[in-house]
Amino acid sequence: MRSWLAVLLTLLVAAGLTACRTGDRPWSDAPSAAPMRPAFGARVTDGELEIWLPPGCVGVRSAEVGFGFGPKLVLTDPSGTATLDRFTVGGPYPGLTVTEAPPPDFDWRTEEYLFLNVQSTPGGYPATARTAEIVAGSDSHPADTFYFEGVGWLDAAGVAEKEGKEFAGVCTPQKK
């Protein structure tokens, strides 16, 4: 009986140690997480939520912007030929059709997180961003900068420097 208990205890300790954060994936403990932090840029421009997806998405079949546990915006292109780089929630969405939209009176600023998932070819990983940081920081950062969760406020030069090193775009394939 004691040897069985010792084996069980050893397995539990081993499982606990393998679940620890490592240098290979310091941003997430989840075994199914992407090797590099997936991220997108977001900011408030003229009162509207603007989203930036560097380095851009091709072969887009759908894009879903979730607002916490509330409503979501779903854009689709069944042909899978749409491209997506930047868009403003509220439109227009060239090449994409709105198949689900938040109610007209919905205020996304009241939600804690934004969630973005783009189904495209060759594919990538979904990402989240804290709404409070987007709202609070947009006025205090230049108009050409966007908030990237876990990375900070970046302009095009900052994205060119950090994409692929500190984060991967949501449409960037990652090998595990």
C-alpha positions as protocol buffer text, in pm:
chain_id: "A"
residue {
  index: 1
  type: MET
  ca { x: 0 y: 0 z: 0 }
}
residue {
  index: 2
  type: ARG
  ca { x: 284 y: 240 z: 85 }
}
residue {
  index: 3
  type: SER
  ca { x: 458 y: 181 z: -249 }
}
residue {
  index: 4
  type: TRP
  ca { x: 134 y: 261 z: -433 }
}
residue {
  index: 5
  type: LEU
  ca { x: 101 y: 584 z: -235 }
}
residue {
  index: 6
  type: ALA
  ca { x: 465 y: 673 z: -308 }
}
residue {
  index: 7
  type: VAL
  ca { x: 410 y: 618 z: -681 }
}
residue {
  index: 8
  type: LEU
  ca { x: 97 y: 833 z: -675 }
}
residue {
  index: 9
  type: LEU
  ca { x: 276 y: 1111 z: -488 }
}
residue {
  index: 10
  type: THR
  ca { x: 568 y: 1096 z: -733 }
}
residue {
  index: 11
  type: LEU
  ca { x: 330 y: 1124 z: -1029 }
}
residue {
  index: 12
  type: LEU
  ca { x: 153 y: 1422 z: -874 }
}
residue {
  index: 13
  type: VAL
  ca { x: 481 y: 1604 z: -810 }
}
residue {
  index: 14
  type: ALA
  ca { x: 602 y: 1527 z: -1165 }
}
residue {
  index: 15
  type: ALA
  ca { x: 275 y: 1655 z: -1312 }
}
residue {
  index: 16
  type: GLY
  ca { x: 302 y: 1971 z: -1106 }
}
residue {
  index: 17
  type: LEU
  ca { x: 658 y: 2036 z: -1217 }
}
residue {
  index: 18
  type: THR
  ca { x: 583 y: 1984 z: -1586 }
}
residue {
  index: 19
  type: ALA
  ca { x: 292 y: 2228 z: -1566 }
}
residue {
  index: 20
  type: CYS
  ca { x: 521 y: 2509 z: -1448 }
}
residue {
  index: 21
  type: ARG
  ca { x: 596 y: 2801 z: -1675 }
}
residue {
  index: 22
  type: THR
  ca { x: 914 y: 2761 z: -1875 }
}
residue {
  index: 23
  type: GLY
  ca { x: 1131 y: 2986 z: -2085 }
}
residue {
  index: 24
  type: ASP
  ca { x: 985 y: 2820 z: -2395 }
}
residue {
  index: 25
  type: ARG
  ca { x: 640 y: 2966 z: -2328 }
}
residue {
  index: 26
  type: PRO
  ca { x: 666 y: 3223 z: -2047 }
}
residue {
  index: 27
  type: TRP
  ca { x: 331 y: 3387 z: -2117 }
}
residue {
  index: 28
  type: SER
  ca { x: 97 y: 3087 z: -2063 }
}
residue {
  index: 29
  type: ASP
  ca { x: 82 y: 2768 z: -1860 }
}
residue {
  index: 30
  type: ALA
  ca { x: -175 y: 2599 z: -2084 }
}
residue {
  index: 31
  type: PRO
  ca { x: -40 y: 2297 z: -2274 }
}
residue {
  index: 32
  type: SER
  ca { x: -253 y: 2393 z: -2575 }
}
residue {
  index: 33
  type: ALA
  ca { x: -129 y: 2754 z: -2581 }
}
residue {
  index: 34
  type: ALA
  ca { x: 60 y: 2894 z: -2876 }
}
residue {
  index: 35
  type: PRO
  ca { x: 438 y: 2891 z: -2840 }
}
residue {
  index: 36
  type: MET
  ca { x: 446 y: 3272 z: -2874 }
}
residue {
  index: 37
  type: ARG
  ca { x: 191 y: 3518 z: -2735 }
}
residue {
  index: 38
  type: PRO
  ca { x: -74 y: 3586 z: -3002 }
}
residue {
  index: 39
  type: ALA
  ca { x: -179 y: 3951 z: -3011 }
}
residue {
  index: 40
  type: PHE
  ca { x: -366 y: 4214 z: -3207 }
}
residue {
  index: 41
  type: GLY
  ca { x: -362 y: 4590 z: -3184 }
}
residue {
  index: 42
  type: ALA
  ca { x: -660 y: 4790 z: -3060 }
}
residue {
  index: 43
  type: ARG
  ca { x: -732 y: 5156 z: -2994 }
}
residue {
  index: 44
  type: VAL
  ca { x: -1018 y: 5404 z: -2978 }
}
residue {
  index: 45
  type: THR
  ca { x: -1023 y: 5636 z: -3279 }
}
residue {
  index: 46
  type: ASP
  ca { x: -1293 y: 5904 z: -3300 }
}
residue {
  index: 47
  type: GLY
  ca { x: -1489 y: 5713 z: -3034 }
}
residue {
  index: 48
  type: GLU
  ca { x: -1481 y: 5387 z: -3232 }
}
residue {
  index: 49
  type: LEU
  ca { x: -1289 y: 5065 z: -3164 }
}
residue {
  index: 50
  type: GLU
  ca { x: -1022 y: 5016 z: -3428 }
}
residue {
  index: 51
  type: ILE
  ca { x: -842 y: 4682 z: -3462 }
}
residue {
  index: 52
  type: TRP
  ca { x: -509 y: 4616 z: -3633 }
}
residue {
  index: 53
  type: LEU
  ca { x: -398 y: 4264 z: -3732 }
}
residue {
  index: 54
  type: PRO
  ca { x: -31 y: 4276 z: -3828 }
}
residue {
  index: 55
  type: PRO
  ca { x: 112 y: 4138 z: -4044 }
}
residue {
  index: 56
  type: GLY
  ca { x: -235 y: 4109 z: -4201 }
}
residue {
  index: 57
  type: CYS
  ca { x: -467 y: 3816 z: -4263 }
}
residue {
  index: 58
  type: VAL
  ca { x: -530 y: 3647 z: -4597 }
}
residue {
  index: 59
  type: GLY
  ca { x: -778 y: 3375 z: -4684 }
}
residue {
  index: 60
  type: VAL
  ca { x: -1015 y: 3499 z: -4413 }
}
residue {
  index: 61
  type: ARG
  ca { x: -1325 y: 3284 z: -4367 }
}
residue {
  index: 62
  type: SER
  ca { x: -1444 y: 3451 z: -4046 }
}
residue {
  index: 63
  type: ALA
  ca { x: -1345 y: 3705 z: -3785 }
}
residue {
  index: 64
  type: GLU
  ca { x: -1508 y: 3711 z: -3443 }
}
residue {
  index: 65
  type: VAL
  ca { x: -1471 y: 3999 z: -3200 }
}
residue {
  index: 66
  type: GLY
  ca { x: -1610 y: 3897 z: -2862 }
}
residue {
  index: 67
  type: PHE
  ca { x: -1683 y: 4152 z: -2593 }
}
residue {
  index: 68
  type: GLY
  ca { x: -1623 y: 3975 z: -2261 }
}
residue {
  index: 69
  type: PHE
  ca { x: -1905 y: 3728 z: -2208 }
}
residue {
  index: 70
  type: GLY
  ca { x: -2144 y: 3962 z: -2388 }
}
residue {
  index: 71
  type: PRO
  ca { x: -2235 y: 4006 z: -2752 }
}
residue {
  index: 72
  type: LYS
  ca { x: -1999 y: 3956 z: -3039 }
}
residue {
  index: 73
  type: LEU
  ca { x: -1937 y: 4076 z: -3389 }
}
residue {
  index: 74
  type: VAL
  ca { x: -1897 y: 3798 z: -3644 }
}
residue {
  index: 75
  type: LEU
  ca { x: -1780 y: 3869 z: -3998 }
}
residue {
  index: 76
  type: THR
  ca { x: -1774 y: 3594 z: -4260 }
}
residue {
  index: 77
  type: ASP
  ca { x: -1665 y: 3519 z: -4614 }
}
residue {
  index: 78
  type: PRO
  ca { x: -1763 y: 3162 z: -4710 }
}
residue {
  index: 79
  type: SER
  ca { x: -1531 y: 3177 z: -5012 }
}
residue {
  index: 80
  type: GLY
  ca { x: -1232 y: 3232 z: -4781 }
}
residue {
  index: 81
  type: THR
  ca { x: -1078 y: 3495 z: -5008 }
}
residue {
  index: 82
  type: ALA
  ca { x: -1112 y: 3806 z: -4791 }
}
residue {
  index: 83
  type: THR
  ca { x: -814 y: 3993 z: -4653 }
}
residue {
  index: 84
  type: LEU
  ca { x: -807 y: 4179 z: -4325 }
}
residue {
  index: 85
  type: ASP
  ca { x: -548 y: 4420 z: -4189 }
}
residue {
  index: 86
  type: ARG
  ca { x: -734 y: 4697 z: -4003 }
}
residue {
  index: 87
  type: PHE
  ca { x: -1098 y: 4751 z: -3937 }
}
residue {
  index: 88
  type: THR
  ca { x: -1326 y: 4963 z: -3723 }
}
residue {
  index: 89
  type: VAL
  ca { x: -1604 y: 4797 z: -3525 }
}
residue {
  index: 90
  type: GLY
  ca { x: -1909 y: 4951 z: -3688 }
}
residue {
  index: 91
  type: GLY
  ca { x: -1778 y: 4902 z: -4042 }
}
residue {
  index: 92
  type: PRO
  ca { x: -1722 y: 4905 z: -4325 }
}
residue {
  index: 93
  type: TYR
  ca { x: -1592 y: 4551 z: -4371 }
}
residue {
  index: 94
  type: PRO
  ca { x: -1491 y: 4510 z: -4739 }
}
residue {
  index: 95
  type: GLY
  ca { x: -1525 y: 4151 z: -4857 }
}
residue {
  index: 96
  type: LEU
  ca { x: -1691 y: 4036 z: -4533 }
}
residue {
  index: 97
  type: THR
  ca { x: -2055 y: 3999 z: -4432 }
}
residue {
  index: 98
  type: VAL
  ca { x: -2183 y: 4074 z: -4082 }
}
residue {
  index: 99
  type: THR
  ca { x: -2352 y: 3753 z: -3964 }
}
residue {
  index: 100
  type: GLU
  ca { x: -2383 y: 3855 z: -3597 }
}
residue {
  index: 101
  type: ALA
  ca { x: -2363 y: 4200 z: -3443 }
}
residue {
  index: 102
  type: PRO
  ca { x: -2395 y: 4350 z: -3096 }
}
residue {
  index: 103
  type: PRO
  ca { x: -2714 y: 4545 z: -3030 }
}
residue {
  index: 104
  type: PRO
  ca { x: -2699 y: 4909 z: -3143 }
}
residue {
  index: 105
  type: ASP
  ca { x: -2697 y: 5039 z: -2784 }
}
residue {
  index: 106
  type: PHE
  ca { x: -2421 y: 4802 z: -2667 }
}
residue {
  index: 107
  type: ASP
  ca { x: -2117 y: 4975 z: -2509 }
}
residue {
  index: 108
  type: TRP
  ca { x: -1813 y: 4751 z: -2548 }
}
residue {
  index: 109
  type: ARG
  ca { x: -1618 y: 4974 z: -2307 }
}
residue {
  index: 110
  type: THR
  ca { x: -1807 y: 4819 z: -2014 }
}
residue {
  index: 111
  type: GLU
  ca { x: -1662 y: 4473 z: -2082 }
}
residue {
  index: 112
  type: GLU
  ca { x: -1336 y: 4363 z: -1921 }
}
residue {
  index: 113
  type: TYR
  ca { x: -1183 y: 4195 z: -2226 }
}
residue {
  index: 114
  type: LEU
  ca { x: -1197 y: 4184 z: -2603 }
}
residue {
  index: 115
  type: PHE
  ca { x: -1148 y: 3849 z: -2773 }
}
residue {
  index: 116
  type: LEU
  ca { x: -1043 y: 3816 z: -3137 }
}
residue {
  index: 117
  type: ASN
  ca { x: -1044 y: 3495 z: -3338 }
}
residue {
  index: 118
  type: VAL
  ca { x: -974 y: 3500 z: -3712 }
}
residue {
  index: 119
  type: GLN
  ca { x: -1021 y: 3183 z: -3916 }
}
residue {
  index: 120
  type: SER
  ca { x: -786 y: 3217 z: -4209 }
}
residue {
  index: 121
  type: THR
  ca { x: -537 y: 3034 z: -4425 }
}
residue {
  index: 122
  type: PRO
  ca { x: -276 y: 2944 z: -4309 }
}
residue {
  index: 123
  type: GLY
  ca { x: -420 y: 3016 z: -3962 }
}
residue {
  index: 124
  type: GLY
  ca { x: -305 y: 3137 z: -3623 }
}
residue {
  index: 125
  type: TYR
  ca { x: -425 y: 3164 z: -3265 }
}
residue {
  index: 126
  type: PRO
  ca { x: -696 y: 3378 z: -3102 }
}
residue {
  index: 127
  type: ALA
  ca { x: -601 y: 3657 z: -2861 }
}
residue {
  index: 128
  type: THR
  ca { x: -747 y: 3883 z: -2593 }
}
residue {
  index: 129
  type: ALA
  ca { x: -687 y: 4242 z: -2484 }
}
residue {
  index: 130
  type: ARG
  ca { x: -793 y: 4436 z: -2174 }
}
residue {
  index: 131
  type: THR
  ca { x: -1058 y: 4691 z: -2261 }
}
residue {
  index: 132
  type: ALA
  ca { x: -963 y: 4933 z: -1980 }
}
residue {
  index: 133
  type: GLU
  ca { x: -608 y: 4970 z: -2116 }
}
residue {
  index: 134
  type: ILE
  ca { x: -738 y: 5036 z: -2468 }
}
residue {
  index: 135
  type: VAL
  ca { x: -986 y: 5300 z: -2351 }
}
residue {
  index: 136
  type: ALA
  ca { x: -755 y: 5469 z: -2099 }
}
residue {
  index: 137
  type: GLY
  ca { x: -445 y: 5468 z: -2318 }
}
residue {
  index: 138
  type: SER
  ca { x: -580 y: 5569 z: -2657 }
}
residue {
  index: 139
  type: ASP
  ca { x: -593 y: 5943 z: -2581 }
}
residue {
  index: 140
  type: SER
  ca { x: -246 y: 5946 z: -2426 }
}
residue {
  index: 141
  type: HIS
  ca { x: -72 y: 5766 z: -2715 }
}
residue {
  index: 142
  type: PRO
  ca { x: -15 y: 5890 z: -3072 }
}
residue {
  index: 143
  type: ALA
  ca { x: -291 y: 5813 z: -3323 }
}
residue {
  index: 144
  type: ASP
  ca { x: -67 y: 5569 z: -3511 }
}
residue {
  index: 145
  type: THR
  ca { x: -12 y: 5343 z: -3206 }
}
residue {
  index: 146
  type: PHE
  ca { x: -222 y: 5047 z: -3097 }
}
residue {
  index: 147
  type: TYR
  ca { x: -232 y: 4851 z: -2771 }
}
residue {
  index: 148
  type: PHE
  ca { x: -102 y: 4492 z: -2796 }
}
residue {
  index: 149
  type: GLU
  ca { x: -182 y: 4289 z: -2482 }
}
residue {
  index: 150
  type: GLY
  ca { x: 134 y: 4188 z: -2299 }
}
residue {
  index: 151
  type: VAL
  ca { x: 352 y: 4395 z: -2531 }
}
residue {
  index: 152
  type: GLY
  ca { x: 232 y: 4756 z: -2497 }
}
residue {
  index: 153
  type: TRP
  ca { x: 156 y: 5044 z: -2733 }
}
residue {
  index: 154
  type: LEU
  ca { x: 323 y: 5002 z: -3071 }
}
residue {
  index: 155
  type: ASP
  ca { x: 340 y: 5192 z: -3397 }
}
residue {
  index: 156
  type: ALA
  ca { x: 435 y: 5030 z: -3729 }
}
residue {
  index: 157
  type: ALA
  ca { x: 809 y: 5043 z: -3647 }
}
residue {
  index: 158
  type: GLY
  ca { x: 748 y: 4885 z: -3304 }
}
residue {
  index: 159
  type: VAL
  ca { x: 541 y: 4609 z: -3460 }
}
residue {
  index: 160
  type: ALA
  ca { x: 812 y: 4543 z: -3720 }
}
residue {
  index: 161
  type: GLU
  ca { x: 1066 y: 4515 z: -3438 }
}
residue {
  index: 162
  type: LYS
  ca { x: 862 y: 4295 z: -3200 }
}
residue {
  index: 163
  type: GLU
  ca { x: 632 y: 4081 z: -3419 }
}
residue {
  index: 164
  type: GLY
  ca { x: 785 y: 3736 z: -3436 }
}
residue {
  index: 165
  type: LYS
  ca { x: 1005 y: 3803 z: -3133 }
}
residue {
  index: 166
  type: GLU
  ca { x: 770 y: 3910 z: -2850 }
}
residue {
  index: 167
  type: PHE
  ca { x: 434 y: 3828 z: -3007 }
}
residue {
  index: 168
  type: ALA
  ca { x: 278 y: 3674 z: -3315 }
}
residue {
  index: 169
  type: GLY
  ca { x: -14 y: 3819 z: -3506 }
}
residue {
  index: 170
  type: VAL
  ca { x: -344 y: 3631 z: -3475 }
}
residue {
  index: 171
  type: CYS
  ca { x: -310 y: 3510 z: -3835 }
}
residue {
  index: 172
  type: THR
  ca { x: 52 y: 3402 z: -3801 }
}
residue {
  index: 173
  type: PRO
  ca { x: 93 y: 3024 z: -3796 }
}
residue {
  index: 174
  type: GLN
  ca { x: 298 y: 2893 z: -3504 }
}
residue {
  index: 175
  type: LYS
  ca { x: 462 y: 2555 z: -3471 }
}
residue {
  index: 176
  type: LYS
  ca { x: 448 y: 2383 z: -3134 }
}
